[in-house]
Amino acid sequence: MDETKSLLASKTFWGIMICLLAPVLSKLGLRVSDDATIQMVAETLTSTLGAVVAIYGRITADKLIA
């Protein structure tokens, strides 16, 4: 890891942002559905996708963030 990249070029960063997206939007009152089950599934899928992207980004990282 001798090269650097910006924070916005980091898959790990974007994975974390995706993880936080659904819960934050929900707290702000923006919901996918009024049905609690559908809302929970949407938040769970979004968080899971974000976690997978973050883990993949961390495993495949080859540059430092600067």
MODELLER restraints for C-alpha pairs under 7 A, 6 or more apart:
rsr = mdl.restraints
at = mdl.atoms
rsr.add(forms.Gaussian(group=physical.xy_distance, feature=features.Distance(at['CA:1:A'], at['CA:62:A']), mean=5.32, stdev=0.5))
rsr.add(forms.Gaussian(group=physical.xy_distance, feature=features.Distance(at['CA:1:A'], at['CA:63:A']), mean=4.95, stdev=0.5))
rsr.add(forms.Gaussian(group=physical.xy_distance, feature=features.Distance(at['CA:1:A'], at['CA:64:A']), mean=6.20, stdev=0.5))
rsr.add(forms.Gaussian(group=physical.xy_distance, feature=features.Distance(at['CA:2:A'], at['CA:63:A']), mean=6.49, stdev=0.5))
rsr.add(forms.Gaussian(group=physical.xy_distance, feature=features.Distance(at['CA:3:A'], at['CA:63:A']), mean=5.10, stdev=0.5))
rsr.add(forms.Gaussian(group=physical.xy_distance, feature=features.Distance(at['CA:3:A'], at['CA:64:A']), mean=6.30, stdev=0.5))
rsr.add(forms.Gaussian(group=physical.xy_distance, feature=features.Distance(at['CA:4:A'], at['CA:63:A']), mean=4.99, stdev=0.5))
rsr.add(forms.Gaussian(group=physical.xy_distance, feature=features.Distance(at['CA:4:A'], at['CA:64:A']), mean=4.55, stdev=0.5))
rsr.add(forms.Gaussian(group=physical.xy_distance, feature=features.Distance(at['CA:4:A'], at['CA:65:A']), mean=5.44, stdev=0.5))
rsr.add(forms.Gaussian(group=physical.xy_distance, feature=features.Distance(at['CA:4:A'], at['CA:66:A']), mean=5.75, stdev=0.5))
rsr.add(forms.Gaussian(group=physical.xy_distance, feature=features.Distance(at['CA:5:A'], at['CA:63:A']), mean=6.30, stdev=0.5))
rsr.add(forms.Gaussian(group=physical.xy_distance, feature=features.Distance(at['CA:5:A'], at['CA:64:A']), mean=6.20, stdev=0.5))
rsr.add(forms.Gaussian(group=physical.xy_distance, feature=features.Distance(at['CA:5:A'], at['CA:65:A']), mean=5.02, stdev=0.5))
rsr.add(forms.Gaussian(group=physical.xy_distance, feature=features.Distance(at['CA:5:A'], at['CA:66:A']), mean=5.84, stdev=0.5))
rsr.add(forms.Gaussian(group=physical.xy_distance, feature=features.Distance(at['CA:6:A'], at['CA:65:A']), mean=5.55, stdev=0.5))
rsr.add(forms.Gaussian(group=physical.xy_distance, feature=features.Distance(at['CA:6:A'], at['CA:66:A']), mean=5.59, stdev=0.5))
rsr.add(forms.Gaussian(group=physical.xy_distance, feature=features.Distance(at['CA:7:A'], at['CA:13:A']), mean=6.84, stdev=0.5))
rsr.add(forms.Gaussian(group=physical.xy_distance, feature=features.Distance(at['CA:7:A'], at['CA:65:A']), mean=5.73, stdev=0.5))
rsr.add(forms.Gaussian(group=physical.xy_distance, feature=features.Distance(at['CA:7:A'], at['CA:66:A']), mean=6.94, stdev=0.5))
rsr.add(forms.Gaussian(group=physical.xy_distance, feature=features.Distance(at['CA:11:A'], at['CA:53:A']), mean=6.53, stdev=0.5))
rsr.add(forms.Gaussian(group=physical.xy_distance, feature=features.Distance(at['CA:11:A'], at['CA:54:A']), mean=6.09, stdev=0.5))
rsr.add(forms.Gaussian(group=physical.xy_distance, feature=features.Distance(at['CA:11:A'], at['CA:57:A']), mean=4.55, stdev=0.5))
rsr.add(forms.Gaussian(group=physical.xy_distance, feature=features.Distance(at['CA:12:A'], at['CA:53:A']), mean=6.58, stdev=0.5))
rsr.add(forms.Gaussian(group=physical.xy_distance, feature=features.Distance(at['CA:12:A'], at['CA:54:A']), mean=3.95, stdev=0.5))
rsr.add(forms.Gaussian(group=physical.xy_distance, feature=features.Distance(at['CA:12:A'], at['CA:55:A']), mean=6.73, stdev=0.5))
rsr.add(forms.Gaussian(group=physical.xy_distance, feature=features.Distance(at['CA:12:A'], at['CA:57:A']), mean=4.63, stdev=0.5))
rsr.add(forms.Gaussian(group=physical.xy_distance, feature=features.Distance(at['CA:12:A'], at['CA:58:A']), mean=5.69, stdev=0.5))
rsr.add(forms.Gaussian(group=physical.xy_distance, feature=features.Distance(at['CA:13:A'], at['CA:54:A']), mean=6.81, stdev=0.5))
rsr.add(forms.Gaussian(group=physical.xy_distance, feature=features.Distance(at['CA:15:A'], at['CA:50:A']), mean=4.21, stdev=0.5))
rsr.add(forms.Gaussian(group=physical.xy_distance, feature=features.Distance(at['CA:15:A'], at['CA:51:A']), mean=5.87, stdev=0.5))
rsr.add(forms.Gaussian(group=physical.xy_distance, feature=features.Distance(at['CA:15:A'], at['CA:53:A']), mean=4.69, stdev=0.5))
rsr.add(forms.Gaussian(group=physical.xy_distance, feature=features.Distance(at['CA:15:A'], at['CA:54:A']), mean=4.14, stdev=0.5))
rsr.add(forms.Gaussian(group=physical.xy_distance, feature=features.Distance(at['CA:16:A'], at['CA:50:A']), mean=5.87, stdev=0.5))
rsr.add(forms.Gaussian(group=physical.xy_distance, feature=features.Distance(at['CA:16:A'], at['CA:51:A']), mean=6.68, stdev=0.5))
rsr.add(forms.Gaussian(group=physical.xy_distance, feature=features.Distance(at['CA:16:A'], at['CA:54:A']), mean=6.00, stdev=0.5))
rsr.add(forms.Gaussian(group=physical.xy_distance, feature=features.Distance(at['CA:18:A'], at['CA:46:A']), mean=6.61, stdev=0.5))
rsr.add(forms.Gaussian(group=physical.xy_distance, feature=features.Distance(at['CA:18:A'], at['CA:47:A']), mean=6.59, stdev=0.5))
rsr.add(forms.Gaussian(group=physical.xy_distance, feature=features.Distance(at['CA:18:A'], at['CA:50:A']), mean=4.63, stdev=0.5))
rsr.add(forms.Gaussian(group=physical.xy_distance, feature=features.Distance(at['CA:19:A'], at['CA:46:A']), mean=6.18, stdev=0.5))
rsr.add(forms.Gaussian(group=physical.xy_distance, feature=features.Distance(at['CA:19:A'], at['CA:47:A']), mean=4.06, stdev=0.5))
rsr.add(forms.Gaussian(group=physical.xy_distance, feature=features.Distance(at['CA:19:A'], at['CA:48:A']), mean=7.00, stdev=0.5))
rsr.add(forms.Gaussian(group=physical.xy_distance, feature=features.Distance(at['CA:19:A'], at['CA:50:A']), mean=4.43, stdev=0.5))
rsr.add(forms.Gaussian(group=physical.xy_distance, feature=features.Distance(at['CA:19:A'], at['CA:51:A']), mean=6.18, stdev=0.5))
rsr.add(forms.Gaussian(group=physical.xy_distance, feature=features.Distance(at['CA:20:A'], at['CA:47:A']), mean=6.93, stdev=0.5))
rsr.add(forms.Gaussian(group=physical.xy_distance, feature=features.Distance(at['CA:22:A'], at['CA:43:A']), mean=5.17, stdev=0.5))
rsr.add(forms.Gaussian(group=physical.xy_distance, feature=features.Distance(at['CA:22:A'], at['CA:46:A']), mean=6.41, stdev=0.5))
rsr.add(forms.Gaussian(group=physical.xy_distance, feature=features.Distance(at['CA:23:A'], at['CA:43:A']), mean=6.48, stdev=0.5))
rsr.add(forms.Gaussian(group=physical.xy_distance, feature=features.Distance(at['CA:31:A'], at['CA:39:A']), mean=6.85, stdev=0.5))
rsr.add(forms.Gaussian(group=physical.xy_distance, feature=features.Distance(at['CA:32:A'], at['CA:39:A']), mean=5.91, stdev=0.5))
rsr.add(forms.Gaussian(group=physical.xy_distance, feature=features.Distance(at['CA:33:A'], at['CA:39:A']), mean=5.65, stdev=0.5))
